[in-house]
Amino acid sequence: MIVNVFARLRFCDATGKMEFREKRGAAFAPKGFQPWFAQPGRASADHNVICGHWSTHELMLGPNVLMLDSGCLWGGTLTAIRLEDRRVFQVPSRLPVTPKPFG
């Protein structure tokens, strides 16, 4: 379960039920689900969460959520952030891979 959550969790519902099939961005949330970080009352809402592994969502710098996956493997950039001042550093991908189509 831990590996699934760390590597594949993108959506959950208000009861905490996790959805692992959909991999595209937030606009593709299955009915009744929303991105884990957008859940009202989530336990980690008062903490800074730094994560990645949602390349189709791309870089997102929210008040308490820093999603750093900017799709380097798919031709995007490799992203790092300096926590002291939230300065973003990016370098382009050197060898992009053609992604497999969803489906």
N, CA, C and O of each residue as an XYZ file, in Angstrom:
412
protein
N       0.815     -1.183      0.000
C       0.000      0.000      0.000
C       0.866      1.258      0.000
O       0.557      2.220     -0.703
N       1.935      1.260      0.772
C       2.779      2.447      0.860
C       3.360      2.807     -0.504
O       3.373      3.978     -0.882
N       3.836      1.813     -1.240
C       4.400      2.078     -2.565
C       3.319      2.641     -3.483
O       3.576      3.593     -4.219
N       2.112      2.067     -3.453
C       1.021      2.585     -4.281
C       0.719      4.038     -3.954
O       0.564      4.856     -4.861
N       0.634      4.366     -2.682
C       0.315      5.743     -2.290
C       1.434      6.690     -2.705
O       1.166      7.742     -3.284
N       2.678      6.335     -2.421
C       3.788      7.222     -2.756
C       3.979      7.393     -4.255
O       4.353      8.474     -4.708
N       3.731      6.354     -5.022
C       4.032      6.407     -6.446
C       2.828      6.634     -7.346
O       2.987      7.103     -8.473
N       1.617      6.311     -6.871
C       0.475      6.335     -7.785
C      -0.732      7.138     -7.322
O      -1.629      7.385     -8.128
N      -0.795      7.552     -6.074
C      -1.986      8.259     -5.602
C      -2.079      9.638     -6.224
O      -1.147     10.438     -6.141
N      -3.198      9.902     -6.840
C      -3.473     11.215     -7.390
C      -4.832     11.716     -6.914
O      -4.990     12.894     -6.595
N      -5.802     10.824     -6.867
C      -7.163     11.207     -6.511
C      -7.682     10.392     -5.324
O      -7.323      9.230     -5.134
N      -8.535     11.040     -4.538
C      -9.272     10.328     -3.492
C     -10.604     11.049     -3.299
O     -10.801     12.163     -3.784
N     -11.518     10.383     -2.575
C     -12.802     11.026     -2.323
C     -12.841     11.535     -0.885
O     -11.861     11.403     -0.152
N     -13.955     12.110     -0.486
C     -14.076     12.731      0.836
C     -13.949     11.726      1.980
O     -13.650     12.116      3.109
N     -14.170     10.442      1.706
C     -14.038      9.422      2.753
C     -12.620      8.874      2.856
O     -12.311      8.095      3.758
N     -11.756      9.289      1.921
C     -10.382      8.791      1.905
C     -10.159      7.639      0.946
O      -9.043      7.130      0.846
N     -11.208      7.213      0.231
C     -11.054      6.142     -0.756
C     -10.117      6.627     -1.851
O     -10.298      7.715     -2.396
N      -9.117      5.818     -2.168
C      -8.105      6.187     -3.152
C      -8.440      5.614     -4.525
O      -8.999      4.523     -4.635
N      -8.094      6.355     -5.558
C      -8.329      5.952     -6.937
C      -6.975      5.938     -7.631
O      -6.303      6.967     -7.693
N      -6.565      4.784     -8.153
C      -5.225      4.633     -8.712
C      -5.177      4.516    -10.234
O      -4.086      4.503    -10.802
N      -6.314      4.432    -10.908
C      -6.289      4.194    -12.352
C      -6.012      5.450    -13.170
O      -5.226      5.408    -14.115
N      -6.645      6.565    -12.820
C      -6.492      7.784    -13.619
C      -5.133      8.425    -13.368
O      -4.741      8.631    -12.219
N      -4.417      8.739    -14.445
C      -3.058      9.287    -14.322
C      -2.925     10.684    -14.895
O      -1.893     11.334    -14.725
N      -3.959     11.147    -15.569
C      -3.867     12.477    -16.169
C      -4.071     13.544    -15.095
O      -4.156     13.221    -13.910
N      -4.150     14.797    -15.496
C      -4.244     15.912    -14.562
C      -5.585     16.023    -13.844
O      -6.492     15.218    -14.056
N      -5.686     17.031    -12.995
C      -6.848     17.239    -12.134
C      -8.154     17.352    -12.907
O      -9.202     16.966    -12.389
N      -8.123     17.867    -14.123
C      -9.338     18.007    -14.931
C      -9.973     16.661    -15.263
O     -11.135     16.612    -15.666
N      -9.234     15.580    -15.101
C      -9.726     14.246    -15.433
C     -10.116     13.432    -14.197
O     -10.212     12.206    -14.260
N     -10.334     14.104    -13.101
C     -10.721     13.399    -11.861
C     -11.996     12.601    -12.099
O     -12.969     13.130    -12.636
N     -11.998     11.329    -11.702
C     -13.229     10.548    -11.824
C     -14.331     11.159    -10.951
O     -14.053     11.847     -9.968
N     -15.567     10.898    -11.327
C     -16.707     11.450    -10.592
C     -16.619     11.088     -9.110
O     -16.423      9.926     -8.754
N     -16.764     12.094     -8.257
C     -16.713     11.890     -6.814
C     -15.315     11.976     -6.222
O     -15.146     11.914     -5.004
N     -14.309     12.121     -7.087
C     -12.925     12.191     -6.627
C     -12.343     13.561     -6.964
O     -12.833     14.255     -7.855
N     -11.307     13.934     -6.250
C     -10.542     15.136     -6.565
C      -9.098     14.889     -6.162
O      -8.813     13.932     -5.443
N      -8.170     15.751     -6.623
C      -6.771     15.538     -6.254
C      -6.621     15.449     -4.730
O      -7.315     16.141     -3.986
N      -5.711     14.594     -4.287
C      -5.541     14.373     -2.847
C      -5.268     15.671     -2.108
O      -5.739     15.849     -0.985
N      -4.508     16.592     -2.722
C      -4.123     17.827     -2.043
C      -5.273     18.836     -1.958
O      -5.185     19.809     -1.210
N      -6.342     18.614     -2.712
C      -7.482     19.533     -2.712
C      -8.600     19.087     -1.771
O      -9.627     19.757     -1.665
N      -8.407     17.971     -1.096
C      -9.433     17.473     -0.181
C      -9.584     18.399      1.017
O      -8.605     18.661      1.716
N     -10.798     18.902      1.268
C     -10.987     19.735      2.455
C     -10.753     18.908      3.716
O     -11.193     17.762      3.812
N     -10.073     19.492      4.655
C      -9.851     18.807      5.924
C      -8.814     17.700      5.885
O      -8.770     16.872      6.795
N      -7.978     17.663      4.857
C      -6.954     16.606      4.829
C      -5.995     16.798      6.004
O      -5.707     17.929      6.396
N      -5.515     15.722      6.548
C      -4.693     15.751      7.763
C      -3.404     16.546      7.583
O      -2.899     17.119      8.549
N      -2.871     16.590      6.389
C      -1.593     17.278      6.166
C      -1.756     18.732      5.725
O      -0.775     19.358      5.324
N      -2.958     19.279      5.787
C      -3.218     20.633      5.259
C      -2.391     21.719      5.938
O      -2.100     22.741      5.316
N      -2.008     21.526      7.185
C      -1.229     22.535      7.913
C       0.273     22.312      7.820
O       1.046     22.993      8.495
N       0.689     21.367      6.991
C       2.113     21.037      6.851
C       2.551     21.268      5.412
O       1.745     21.171      4.487
N       3.812     21.570      5.230
C       4.362     21.648      3.882
C       4.584     20.238      3.366
O       5.256     19.432      4.010
N       4.019     19.943      2.207
C       4.187     18.643      1.561
C       4.953     18.892      0.272
O       4.533     19.687     -0.569
N       6.078     18.206      0.124
C       6.900     18.316     -1.075
C       6.845     16.966     -1.762
O       7.183     15.942     -1.167
N       6.422     16.968     -3.003
C       6.232     15.688     -3.682
C       6.439     15.855     -5.178
O       6.691     16.951     -5.677
N       6.330     14.763     -5.857
C       6.416     14.722     -7.308
C       5.571     13.575     -7.792
O       4.543     13.255     -7.195
N       5.988     12.967     -8.852
C       5.370     11.781     -9.414
C       3.954     12.011     -9.912
O       3.091     11.150     -9.743
N       3.707     13.159    -10.525
C       2.452     13.405    -11.242
C       2.794     14.317    -12.403
O       2.374     15.473    -12.446
N       3.559     13.789    -13.342
C       4.116     14.607    -14.419
C       3.051     15.241    -15.302
O       3.291     16.303    -15.875
N       1.885     14.621    -15.428
C       0.847     15.230    -16.257
C       0.214     16.434    -15.568
O      -0.433     17.248    -16.227
N       0.387     16.559    -14.268
C      -0.118     17.723    -13.544
C       0.860     18.881    -13.659
O       0.473     20.047    -13.583
N       2.105     18.553    -13.837
C       3.207     19.503    -13.981
C       3.514     20.209    -12.668
O       2.972     19.856    -11.621
N       4.378     21.197    -12.733
C       4.834     21.926    -11.559
C       3.681     22.678    -10.903
O       2.939     23.392    -11.577
N       3.529     22.517     -9.585
C       2.509     23.246     -8.846
C       3.091     23.701     -7.523
O       3.541     22.885     -6.718
N       3.082     24.995     -7.302
C       3.606     25.549     -6.064
C       2.458     26.211     -5.317
O       2.148     27.380     -5.548
N       1.830     25.458     -4.419
C       0.728     25.973     -3.619
C       1.225     26.418     -2.259
O       2.412     26.289     -1.957
N       0.327     26.941     -1.434
C       0.737     27.413     -0.110
C       1.395     26.319      0.747
O       2.385     26.585      1.429
N       0.860     25.110      0.716
C       1.413     24.030      1.538
C       1.730     22.786      0.727
O       2.033     21.740      1.301
N       1.667     22.877     -0.589
C       1.974     21.735     -1.453
C       2.909     22.197     -2.551
O       2.597     23.118     -3.306
N       4.062     21.547     -2.632
C       5.034     21.819     -3.692
C       5.161     20.540     -4.515
O       5.809     19.583     -4.091
N       4.542     20.529     -5.691
C       4.626     19.368     -6.580
C       5.681     19.673     -7.632
O       5.485     20.531     -8.492
N       6.801     18.963     -7.557
C       7.971     19.303     -8.367
C       8.123     18.502     -9.651
O       9.049     18.764    -10.420
N       7.253     17.541     -9.911
C       7.406     16.742    -11.124
C       7.003     17.578    -12.324
O       5.828     17.895    -12.506
N       7.974     17.928    -13.132
C       7.689     18.756    -14.302
C       7.938     18.001    -15.608
O       8.200     18.609    -16.647
N       7.854     16.668    -15.543
C       7.873     15.845    -16.744
C       9.193     15.740    -17.466
O       9.210     15.683    -18.695
N      10.296     15.712    -16.754
C      11.612     15.643    -17.389
C      11.728     14.430    -18.316
O      12.264     14.544    -19.418
N      11.241     13.292    -17.884
C      11.335     12.079    -18.697
C      10.595     12.229    -20.021
O      10.983     11.630    -21.024
N       9.536     13.024    -20.025
C       8.709     13.189    -21.218
C       9.087     14.432    -22.015
O       8.323     14.861    -22.879
N      10.249     15.016    -21.743
C      10.698     16.169    -22.511
C      10.518     17.494    -21.796
O      10.872     18.540    -22.340
N       9.975     17.470    -20.585
C       9.821     18.688    -19.799
C      11.138     19.068    -19.140
O      12.208     18.810    -19.692
N      11.067     19.665    -17.989
C      12.272     20.077    -17.280
C      12.454     19.267    -16.005
O      11.509     18.663    -15.498
N      13.679     19.261    -15.496
C      13.974     18.711    -14.180
C      13.928     19.897    -13.225
O      14.602     20.904    -13.445
N      13.142     19.780    -12.177
C      12.885     20.915    -11.298
C      13.385     20.652     -9.891
O      13.242     19.553     -9.354
N      13.978     21.688     -9.303
C      14.371     21.670     -7.883
C      13.900     22.992     -7.285
O      13.696     23.973     -8.000
N      13.734     23.005     -5.980
C      13.326     24.232     -5.308
C      14.194     24.439     -4.079
O      14.480     23.494     -3.343
N      14.610     25.673     -3.864
C      15.348     26.021     -2.650
C      14.290     26.420     -1.615
O      13.568     27.402     -1.792
N      14.215     25.650     -0.549
C      13.139     25.831      0.421
C      13.184     27.163      1.155
O      12.136     27.704      1.506
N      14.371     27.700      1.393
C      14.480     28.942      2.159
C      13.695     30.095      1.545
O      13.065     30.874      2.260
N      13.736     30.201      0.202
C      13.046     31.311     -0.454
C      12.117     30.853     -1.579
O      11.556     31.673     -2.306
N      11.962     29.533     -1.713
C      11.096     28.927     -2.729
C      11.537     29.264     -4.156
O      10.718     29.251     -5.075
N      12.802     29.559     -4.342
C      13.300     29.810     -5.693
C      13.333     28.491     -6.460
O      13.800     27.471     -5.953
N      12.832     28.535     -7.682
C      12.744     27.356     -8.538
C      13.930     27.332     -9.495
O      14.287     28.351    -10.087
N      14.532     26.157     -9.636
C      15.630     25.935    -10.579
C      15.188     24.836    -11.529
O      14.678     23.803    -11.094
N      15.382     25.054    -12.837
C      14.981     24.060    -13.815
C      16.041     23.904    -14.889
O      16.691     24.871    -15.286
N      16.206     22.676    -15.351
C      17.076     22.385    -16.485
C      16.270     21.543    -17.466
O      15.478     20.697    -17.051
N      16.464     21.765    -18.760
C      15.691     21.008    -19.745
C      16.118     19.546    -19.801
O      17.245     19.191    -19.456
N      15.198     18.724    -20.239
C      15.479     17.307    -20.457
C      16.491     17.173    -21.593
O      16.428     17.900    -22.585
N      17.424     16.234    -21.435
C      18.413     16.020    -22.500
C      17.989     14.936    -23.478
O      18.396     14.948    -24.639
N      17.184     14.013    -23.016
C      16.812     12.888    -23.865
C      15.349     12.532    -23.627
O      15.058     11.551    -22.943
N      14.425     13.313    -24.183
C      13.011     13.010    -23.935
C      12.593     11.678    -24.553
O      13.109     11.255    -25.587
N      11.667     11.051    -23.899
C      11.099      9.780    -24.342
C       9.695     10.053    -24.863
O       8.978     10.885    -24.309
N       9.302      9.366    -25.914
C       7.943      9.515    -26.404
C       7.005      8.726    -25.482
O       7.147      7.510    -25.347
N       6.043      9.417    -24.844
C       5.170      8.711    -23.901
C       4.231      7.750    -24.597
O       3.861      7.956    -25.752
N       3.849      6.705    -23.893
C       2.840      5.787    -24.389
C       1.488      6.486    -24.311
O       1.246      7.244    -23.372
N       0.616      6.253    -25.261
C      -0.711      6.876    -25.185
C      -1.500      6.284    -24.011
O      -1.332      5.117    -23.658
N      -2.359      7.112    -23.417
C      -3.217      6.627    -22.347
C      -4.279      5.721    -22.935
O      -4.708      5.890    -24.076
N      -4.692      4.758    -22.132
C      -5.800      3.942    -22.605
C      -5.690      2.538    -22.293
O      -6.572      1.756    -22.646
